[in-house]
Amino acid sequence: MTRIGLGLDTGGTFTDAVLLDIDGGRILARSKSMTTHDDLSRGIRGAIEGFDRDLLRKTDVVSLSTTLATNSVVEGRGCRVALVVMGHELTVPVKADFTAYVSGSYRASGREDEPLDLEAVRTFLESVRGKVDSVAITGFMSIRNPDHENAVKAMASDILGVPAVCGHELSSSLGFNERTTTCVMNARLIPIIGRLLDSVDAVMEESGIDAPLLVVKGDGSIMSEEMARERPVETILSGPASSINGARRLSGLDDAVVVDIGGTTTDVGVIRDGRVHLEEEGALIGGFRTRVAAADIATAGLGGDSRIVVNGRIPSLSTVKVTPLCVAAARYPVITEWLRLLVARGPRDVDYANYQRNLVMDTEYFIRLGDGEDGDLTDLDRRFLEFVDGTPHSMADARWEFGEPAVSFHIETMENRRMIQRIGLTPTDLMHYRGTFTRYDAEASKLAIMYHAANMGITPDEFVDRIDAMIQERIGTTIIRKLMTEGSDRALEGYGDDLVRDGVNEARGRDFDVRFRLNKPIVGLGGPSYDMLPRVAAALGTELVLPRDYDIGNAVGAISGKVVESIQILIQSVLGKELATNACIVFSRLGRKYYTSFEEGLEETRREGIEYVREMASRAGADDVAIEEFCDSKKVSVGEEQFRTDATEVRLTIRATGDPRYRRRFRSSCDRGPRRASGHLSRDLCRSACHGCPSRPLGACWRICRSGERCWPPCTPP
């Protein structure tokens, strides 16, 4: 019997969907829909609405890759968070709404240095009752002993009844600031990801899909919906990770450079020995270093919808995303008419802008988006919003309509608030000019290029060649910088940066030439790859692989991941007089334990670690789990200089890997029970659902109880 998986990827521009024959690798159906940033579920619904309903009903598993967590962190969105900090002052800013520093700390050995001030914790929690939606709890050296964090979590759940998360639950790595940042991010994201998953649940139910919902993590592995609700921060950078999974699945290559070109950005990653190469220090998001395991990705602000700017007679590539002229003209044909008039008018004297974002070109137009908050806009800006509501207009139109100069309009402010969308020249228009992509109005693209070329005193082909060279340089330098600086904190500067640029541009000097030759092929993903990457691959002396269905590679990657759960355990000889007794202390997220025998501690810890990762992998949605163990043992010198001695230190990593569980979410009609289409239950209905069916599988009622925006402590499954 064919097992069918539905892969979903919500990118910055498009939402991709694919129905995949999991065993045979065949794509049964595929679709794209515009991403709806105000409500991602609408884009998902649009992506699957054309699929065969019978196929959808036969779906065995659904996997989602989403930009929501990344975008929410970057944009500073999230719920109200209370932060409890123990043992040490933070040295980085953290975005919590309420923060309390309380006494309570541990030494590096895991021994209590200062007792926890439970009364101070209680007073703080009582003071934020009704003011917060979640609690983040972080303690200095909590990875050596999590008892204080666990005590505060229990108290927070009892007093506030809101989700609470501890730093040691998310990371076993040193780095108090980074662990705290990760913890606060996770707390802020809980309701945001929860609402998204509720919406996806509703779309699945509308479509007759009765299958487990999985979510892609930043390292390319997948986890269950239940776990994503608890640890949403781990979904950060899931999009780039999905692209690497998709590249490997579609190309069959175990070693390659993956270049995924979307509408907004270009992501570059590496496959080595069939695995995603991970960022060793943790993901860097919105300027904050975290302890989230994520694919090591280099990102360039270049995509099919990147704005091409002509400032005076100087063309350049902006990182700002705009709607391509060809796309807008297909919906608003009046744009093509206006462009014809511009070309007929001929070249004109051009001005140079000091700040590129303030520049509005003759070939650019604006259309109103949603009903954003306009309380502090000027009266002129409000009138401008009404002017571009329903019909796009140029800045020249606005100047004529209102009799005001362009600088009087706060265009950048309205763009940043997503009140208006700029329409302009993009690489997608260059593709329409060349004829390599002609889905929309190619005439609009050609007219804009002709107009700018005439103003610059060059031919349209020469104009396109100049922009192509800029695209080649930006993508090529991103690839080379990524490979050259991997595993190093040193940035390429000065002559090194110049050499990279010269090599990518195949520069020929008087005394020497600069060339690069990659030892791996480039696998291209994303719609623009077909047009942009051949020149890049040629410049870097390597093969370009464009697999079939390369334009929906992220959706394929979303359904191609495996469940991976791991635990890191540190075992150290006991210092001091007990060193001669062979005693040891074990540190892990399971707690701190003392053993009189090192061998006993190692074996017992190994057994507990295996049980833990098996259980976590099962909760994450895995079947047929395989266990891997990695052990690093060394002698470390300890003690004062005149009394130094050798102690044993063992770092044990246990990893569980498995394919996703292909089964129905509900095993009886009773299980579907009183669950509402909105995705959550009232308190009474929850009790009824949890206790009304003795056949309910363990954990199912936890998922349902947790699915509300504001959940209560879940009841115990029978």
ABEGO torsion letter per residue (X at the ends): XBBBBBBBBBBAABBBBBBBBAAAGBBABBBBBBBBAABAAAAAAAAAAABBAAAAAABABBBBBBAAAAAAAAAGBEBBBBBBBBGBBBABBBBBABBBBBBEBBBAAGBBABBBBAAAAAAAAAAABGABABBBBBBBGAAABAAAAAAAAAAAAAAAGBBBBBAAAABABBGAAAAAAAAAAAAAAAAAAAAAAAAAAAAAAAAGBBBBBBBBBAAGBBBBAAAAAABAAAABGAAAAAAAAAAAAAAGBABBBBBBBBAABBBBBBBBGGBBBBBAAEBBBGGBBBABBBBBBBBBBBBAABBBBBBEABBBBBABBBBBAAAAAAABAAAAAAAAAAAAAEBBBBBBBABAAABBBAABBBBBBBBBBAAABBAAAAAAAAAABGBBBBAAAAAAAAGBBAAABBAAAAAAAGABBBBBBBAAAAAAAAGABAABBAAAAAAAAAAAAAAAGBBAAAAAAAAAAAAAAAAAAAAAAAAAABGBABBBBEAAAAAAAAAAAGBBBAABBBBBBBABBBBBBEAAAAAAAAAAAAAAGBBBBBBBGAAAAAAAAAAABBBBBBBBBBBBBBBEAAAAAGBBBBBBAAEBBBBABAAAAAAAAAAAAAAAAAAAAAAAGBBGBBBBBBBBBBBBBBEBAAABBBBBBBBBBBBBBBBBBBBBABABAAAAEABBAAGBBBAAAAAAAAAABAABBBGAAAAAAAABABBBBBBBBX
